[in-house]
Amino acid sequence: MTPVRILHVVRAGRADGGMENGIVNLLNRMDDRFAMSVCALDSEETFSLKISRPGVGYFTMPPRRPGIDWSLVGRLVSLIQRERIDIVHSHNWGTFIYAVLAGRLARIAIVHGEHGKNFLELAPEGPAKRFAKKWLGRRTDLLLSVCEEIRGEWLARYGIAPQGMRTIHNGVDSQRFAPAAAGEGRRALGLPPDAFVAGTVGRLDPIKNQAALIQAVARLAVEVPALHAVFIGSGPLEKELRNLADTLSLTDRVHFAGPRREVEQLLPAFDAFVLPSLSEGMSNVLLEAMSCGVPPVCSDLPSHHEIVTPGVDAILLRPCNEITLAETLRDLYRNPDARSRLAAAARKTIVDRFSLERMVRDYEQVYVEIMSRRKAR
């Protein structure tokens, strides 16, 4: 049986974000009915460092000019034809227009996935971009979202028919991301064994609102002297965050660990996982922290309500700022029993509802349905 050939198109080639790690999970886990490849509209890719499945293709296709580079459409068509692709699957706005136009020209199936917004997309959307999303959305075989919040927004704002967009929640490997003793992770991060650790994982970016965690540590400097903050990841805000920690005299209590591949070994070092984002789709790192039995403290966002039950397996804050974070971290520090209850409930939520096997199965079903429909036509 000839496998269905699927090309994932991403904007950035570095596979260290939540969306990219979700794609990595698909590339590694899809069964032999599918031949997988990924193309980054970038000059580099690190997907090849994370893929364990043989035969996955990796391609880079850097733009030749700033802004919209129409040459990418023709170059994608050539790649699709050369690799005999059956389905092109684009991810987020940065790849949408290129993949849809290339897919239409190559006469293959088109899937587009929306995973959440970046900082620039928090600004009001102009009429040209709104029209482009409507036009492109109606020319895909199927739109996918990682949460119902995103799906509802697209149905309402861009006039997408309900059957034209489906939600597939992210999943996590609960065997890889599992509770463990904190000691090994703390040694790897250079943390005192008796520290109270509030950590976060992800791109250092304005939309993640990570400065609030540093400011919360400053507010608790006297009251909770054992409190340390850990940032795993890198990004454009790193210099600014380091300067903030230095200005507040917190360089010995705020730790920048950089991008790390062994996140599953480091998450158990946290006493609380902090995600103060201004906007999220469905956060993979939140799922991973919960799977490791780390109590989550997050912004009260609609997408988080699709994952957690506030007060049972997570604490949601509105507003999520340095004041509310400081109050919550102080309470968790003083109440280890509450931390244990949240940790156990968080782990149970992941095992019961957000398995990686379920997520992969849902994507496989989508691809099979799309190919069946096209063959029927």
N, C-alpha and C positions, 0 to 999 in steps of 0.2 A: 504494500500500500504506500503510495506516494504521500509524504508528509505535507501538511499545510505550512507554507513558508510565511513567517511573520517578521516584519521589520519594525522595530520600535525606534521612533525618532525622538531624540531629546535635544535640548538646547546646549546644556553644559556637559562636557565630557567627564568631569570628575564625579565618580560614583560614591559620594560621601554624604548625600542628603537623604531625607526620608523617602522622597519619591523615587530617587535612583535606587535606593536599597530595595524598595518594593519591586522594581523592575528586575533587579538582580535575583530576587527570590523567584520570580516567574521564570527567568531564563534558566535557573538551576533546576526547577521543580516540574516544569511542564513535561508531559509524557511523550513517547516517541511518535505520536500522531502529528507532532508539531516540530518544525525546524526553525530555530530562533536566531535572530541577529539584532544588533543595535547600531544605530548611526547617530553620532553626536555632531551637531552643527557647531563644531569647535575644532581647535587645532590639536587637541589631546583627548585621550580617553583613559580612564582607569578601571573600566568595567572588566577588562581582561584580567585584572588582578584579583577579582572577586568571584569570577565564574568558574565553577568546578565541572560543569557539564561539557563534555567534548563536542566539538563541531559548531559551537556558537560563533557567529561572525561579528567582527568589530570593524566599524568604519568611522572615519572622521571626515568632515566636510566643512572646513572653515569658511565663513563668509568672505567675499572679496571686497566688500565695501561696507561702511557703517549704515545703520538703518536697515530698511528692507532691501534685501539682495535677491533680485529676481532670478539671478543665475542659479540659485539653489534649487529652484523648481526643475529646471532642465537636468541638473546634475543628479537630483533625486530620481527623476524618471530613468535616467541611464542606469543608476544603481539598481532600481527596481527590476528593470528588464534584464540586466546582466545576472542578477541573483534569482530571477524567476519568482519574485515575491507574489504571494496571493493576497495578503492583508498588510496594509501599512497602518501602524498604530502610533499616532502622535500623542505628545504629552504636554499639556499646558499651552498657553497662548503663544509662546515664542516659537513653536514649531507648527502651529495649526495651519496657517495659510499655505506654507510650503508643502506640507504633507497632503492636504486636501487637493490642491491644484495638481500636484504630481500624481496622486492616486487617480484623479479623474482623467488626466492625460494618458496614464498607463492602463486605464480601464480595469482597475483592481478594487477590491473592497477597502473601505476606509473606516477606521475606528479612531475616535479621539477621546482622550482621558483628561478630566479636570481634577487636579489634586489640591488646589488651594491658591491663594493669592501671594504675590510678593509685595514688598513695601510700596512700590510705585502704583500698584493696582488698587491701593486703598483710596486714591484720589478719585473724584467723580469721572465717569467714563464719557468720552466725547462721542458725538454722533457717528463719526466715521468708524471708530472701533466697534461701536454697538451694531452698526449695519453689517460690518465685516463678520462679526460673530453670528449674527442671524443668517447671513448668506452661507457661510461655511458650515454652520451647524445643520442646515437643512440639506446639505450635500454630502453628509457622511452616512454610512450604513447604520452606525450606532454611536451615540455619545455615552460616555461612562463618567460617573462621579464617584468619589470615595466616601461621600456622605450625603444624606438627604438634604442638608442645608444647601449645598452647591446645586443639587438637582432642582430643588424648588426655585432657586434664583434663576437658573437657566430657563425653566419652563415659563416663569412669569415675565422675565425681562426680554427674552429673545424669541418667544413664541414657538418654542420647541414642543412638538406633540408629546404627550406623556409616554407613548410607546417608543419614542425616538431617543429616550435617555434612561439609563438604568444605573442604579447604585450598587457598587461592589465594595463593601467595607474591607479595609486592610486587614491582614492577618499577621500573626507572629509565630515563630518557631518556639513553642513553649518548652521544648527540651533543651534547646541551645540557650535560651534566655530563661534561666531558672534561679530560684533562690539559692544563695550560697553564703558562707561566712564572709564577714566584711574585711577580715584581716589582709587577705592576699591583694584585694583591690586597693586597699589603703596604702599598702607598701608600694604597689606599682605607681600610685599617684603621689607618693611622698607625703602622705598625711599622717598626723599623729594618731596612734591607735585609739585614743580616747576622745577624738574630735566628734562633734556633732556636725554631720556633713549634709549640706543642702546643695544638690548638684543638678546640672542640666546638660543636655546633649543636643547639638545641632549647630547650624550655621549661625555665626555671630553677625546678626543682621538687625536693622532697626525694627522690623516687624516682630521680632522675637522679644523685644522689650526687656532685654537681659540686664540693663542698667538698674532696673528695679531691685533685682536680687542683691547687687553690690550695695545699693543704698540701704536695703534692709539689714545687711550685715553691719553696716555702720551704725544704724539705730540700736542694734543689740550688742554693740562692742563691749559695754560694761555689764549689761544684764546677763548675756550668754557668752562669756569669753571663750567657750569651747567651739563656737560656731565657725565653720569654714565653708566657703562657697567654691564649687568646682565647675569649670566650663570645659566641656569636651567638644572640640570642633574649632573651626576657623572661619574667617569671613571678613567683610569690609569694615565691620565695627570693632575689630579686635584692638586696634591702636587706641581708639577712643575709650574702650572699656578698661584697658590697662592704665590709661592716664587717669581715669576716674578712681580706680583702686589706689593708685599712687597718691592722688590728691587727698583722698580720705584716710591715708596712712594705713591701708589694708593689704599691702603687698604680701604680708606673711599669712594672711587669712583668705585671700582670694587667689585661686590657682587656675592658670590657663594651661590645660593639658594638651592642646592642639588636637588635630584629627587622630583618632585611634581606631585600629581595626578590631581590637579585642574588647569592644564595648560590653559584651555580655559578661566579661570578667570584672569590669569596673563598676557597672551599675549596682551590684550588691554592696559596694562600699558606701552608698548613699543612705542616709537616714530619711531623707525626703527628696523626691524628684520635683523640681520646680519648673513650670512652663508658663511664664507670664505673658504669652504672646498676645499681640493685638488682633491677630487673625490666624486661624488654622483650618486646614481641610480636615483630614483624619490623620493625626500625628502618629507616625510609626514609632518614634522614640517614646511617646507616652505608652503605647501598647507594650513596648519592650521593657520599660521600667516596671509597669504593673506586672508583667510576666515574671520579673525577677523578685516580685514581692516587695517593691519599694513604694511607700505611700506617696501618691501624687498630690501636688498642690498646684492648681492651674487657674488660668483666667476662666471666668464663667462665659464660655462661648457656646453657641448652639451646637456645633459639631461635637463638643465634649459630652453633651447630654446624650448623644447617640452611643457613647462608650460607657460612661460611668453613672452611678447613682450617688449624687452628692451626699456626703455624710456617711455613706456606707463603704464605698471603695475609693473615694477621692474627696478632696476639699476643693471646691470651686469658689473663686473670689471675684466679687464685683463691687468696686473696681479692684483690679489686681495691680497694686502699686507698692511702694516701699513701706507704707504704713500698714496695710492689710497683710502683706507678706511677713513683716516683722512680728505682728501680733500672732499670726498663725504658726510661724516657726518657733516662737517662744512657747506657745501652748503645746506643740508637739514635743519640744525638748523636755518640758516638764511632765509629760504624760506618756511614758513608754508603752503603757497598755493600749492607749488609743492608737499609737503607731502600729502596734502588732495587729490590732483588729483591722485597720485599714489595709495593711500589707496582705493579710490572709484573704480578705475579700477581693482585693485587686487581682491577686493571682487567680482566684476562682473565676472571676469575670473573664479573664483571657482564656483560660482552659475551656470554659463552657461555651464561649460565644465568638472568639476571635482567633481561631486556629488558622495556621498557614495553609493547611490542607484544604479547608473550606474555601479560602480565597482563590487558590490555584484552580480548584474544581469549578468555581464560578467563571473564571476567565476562560477556561477550556470550553465550557458550555457556550459562552458567547461566541467564540471563534467557530465552533461547530455549527451553531445556528446560522451565523452569517454566511458561511460557505454553502450550507444547505439551501438558503434562500436564493443565493445567486445562481446556484445550479438549477433550481426550479424555474427561475426566470429565463 
